[in-house]
Amino acid sequence: MGKVHGAIDDGLADFIRAQRVFFVTTAPLARNGLLNLSPKGLDTFAILEPHTVAYLDLTGSGVETIAHVRENGRITIMFCAFEGAPKILRLYGRGTVIAPANPDFASLRGCFGDFDGVRSVIRVALTRIADSCGYGVPQYRYEGDRTQLGDWVRRKGPEAVQRYQDEHNGVSLDGLPGLRRDGG
């Protein structure tokens, strides 16, 4: 059954790399604030160290993760096996938003696949690593990555994507500050 791990070891790293989707959850401090749960995919996740992970944050319609992480740092990432042996892995931690203007961005950006429309890298210092059985999770077969986001970004072009981000990603649903151009 479930186990708490001291670090991401080779077995957990292999499990993480085999998954095609992961889920990110954050929440604001406000009691009536909206919790956010976002599915992520593509080649956007990296294990930096046994207690540090990161993922590439691509352009989207909302900016909840960035806003929540900036406000309070709390973040949980979940991997769930849809193929093979059942397993759920949760990575709890404190996140940091690394925007393109941040000096650390360029080195972190190299950890991921080639994507247009990148907003930031979310780096997470892990405070708890725990797995559970996943026996109740259905099996699904991976058919391939969707191309719509990349197609949309390429059709719009860099300037139009930046305008979109400025118009739609500046403030969270709860009114928290979102995407910033100053590297913070």
N, C-alpha and C positions, 0 to 999 in steps of 0.2 A: 504494500500500500504506500502511503505518502511518506516522504522523507525530506528533511531539511539538509541542504548541502552547504559545506563551508566555502565553496568556490565553484566556478564553472570548470569542471575537469574535462578530460578528453571525451568521455562518454556523453556528457551533457552537451559539449560543443558539437559533437557529431549529430546528436538529436536536433539541436537548433538548426544546424546547416541543412538538414534533410527536410525541414518544414518549409512549405511554400507560402504560408500566411502566418502572421502574428497579430496580436491584438494589443492595443495600447489604451490604458485607462488613466484618467486624471480627474481631479475635482477641484473646484474653487474652495476657499475657506468659508464663504457664506453658506449658512444653513440651507437657504432656499436656492442656492446656486445649482446649475445643471451639471450632473456628472457627465463625463464624455467617455465614450468607448469607440475606438476607431480601428477597423481592420487595416492591415498594411501588407504589402507583398512586394513583388519584384526583387531585385538584388539590393535591398535597402537596409540590411541589418549586418552589424559587425560586432564581433567579440574583440575588444581592445586589450583586455587583461582579464585574469580570472574573476575580478570584482568590478569590471567596468565594461559596459557595452554602449553601443550608439546605433542610431538609425538615421537615415537620410529622410528629412521631412520635405515632401514634394508639395507643389501647389495644390490647394484644395479649396472647397467652398467655405470652410470654416477655419478657425484658428484657435480652437479651444485648447489643444495640447500646449501650444506655445504660451498662451495666456496663463493657463493654470500652472505650468512649470515655472514661469517667471514669478508668479504670485507666491507659490509655496513649495515648489520643488518636488512634491509627491507624485510618483508615477509607478505604475505596475505594467509589466509587459507579460503577456501570456502566449505560450506556444502550445498547440494542441495537435496531437497526431490524428490525422484523418485517414492515413494509410499505415499499414504495418501494425506493430504492437501498440496497444492503447497507452497513452501517457499525456499528462498535462504538466507543463512546467511554468511556474510563475517567478518572475524576476521583479522583486520589489526594490525601490531605491529612491534616490534623490537625483532629479534631472537638472540639466543645465542646457539652455538654448545657446547654440553656437551659430550666430548669423554670419553671412558671407563677409561682412566687414570686420569680423573678429579675427585677430591674428592666428588663432588655432584652427580656423575653418579650412584653410588650404590643405593642411596635413591630414585632417580628418576626412575631407572630401575624397581623398585618394583611396579610402577604405571601401568604397562602394562602386557599383556599376556606373555606367555613363548615362546620365539622365539630364534632360533640360527641365527648367521650371523648379529648380531646387530653392526652397525657402530657407532652410537651416539644417543643421545637424543637432539632434537631441542626444546628448551624452548623459549616461546614467551611471552613478556610483551605486553599486548594489549593496543593500543592507540585509536582504534575505533572499535566499534561493531555495525554492521548495517545489517538489513534484507531487502529483497525486495520480491515481489510477487511470482516470479517463475511460472507465468501462462503459459509461453511458453515452459516450460520444459516437455518433454514427461514422461509418467509413465512407469516404468520398474518393474519387479518382481524379488526380490532377490532369487537366487537359492542356494547359498552357497559360501563359500570362496574357492579360488583356493589353491591348495596344492603344486604347482610347485616350488615356491621359497624355502619353507621349505624342500621339497624333494631334491632339488639341493644342498642346504647347507649341509644337512645330508650326502648325497652321497660324497661330496667333503671332508668333515671333516674340523675341525677348522684350521689346518695349511694351507691347500690348499685354504680355504676361505680368510685367511689373505694374502696369496701370491696374490690371485686375487685382493683383495682390494689394495694392494701395487702397483700392475701393472696397474690397471684400474681406481682407485679412488684417485690418488695422485694429479691430475691436472684437472681443469675444461676444457670444450670445448674452453673457452676463454683464457686458460693458467693461470688462477688464482689458488693459492694453494688450495688443497682439503683436503683429509683425512690426519690427522697427528696422530702419535702414542704417542705424548707427553702430551696429555690431553688438549691441547689448542684448 
